Amino acid sequence: MSSASWFKSSYSNSDGGDCVEVADGLPDLVPVRDSKVQEGPVLLFRAASWAAFVADVKG
């Protein structure tokens, strides 16, 4: 995961709040981590499950 390109939501701000970051580039997987603990654990979700989660949150 050290070479992954991580990014935050466009809704995040730069004050160090509670944010998650996601990375892309892994086929069928979406890595997610806490932006405040970048060397901490990474959760891996199947891309379809992550897409369903995001769609539900938007709805």
N, C-alpha and C positions, 0 to 999 in steps of 0.2 A: 504494500500500500504506500510505500514511501515515494514512489514515482507517480502516484495518482494525482490528477488535477482536481483539487477540491474547490467547491464554491458554495456560497451561502445564498439564501433566498434574497430576492430583491427587496423583500420587506424587512430584512435585517438592517440594523444600523451599526455604527462603529463604536458604540459606547460599551462594548463588552458584555452585552446582555445575554440572555439565554438563547443560544442559537444552535442549530444543527447545520452540518455541512454534508453535502453529497458529492460523490465523484462519479465520473462517467468513464467509459472506455473499457469496461468489463462486459463481455457478452452475457446477456441475460441476468446480470447482477447489478444491484445498486448499493454501494457501500455508503454507510451513514455514520457520522461521528459527532461528538460534542465539540463545538468550535473552541471552547475554552481549554480542552484537554486533548490537544492534537496528537499527542503521543499515546493517548489512551486507547481503549478498545474500539473496534469498528464492528458495527452490525451489518450483516449482509442480507439483503432482501432480494427475492426474485423480482425481476423487472416488472412482470405482470402484476404481482402483489403490490409493489410500490406504486404503480400507475393507478391501481384501484383505490389505494389509500389516498393518494393526492386528489383523485376525482371526488371521493367522498368528502374530503376536507373542503374542497372548493364548493361543494353542493351544500 
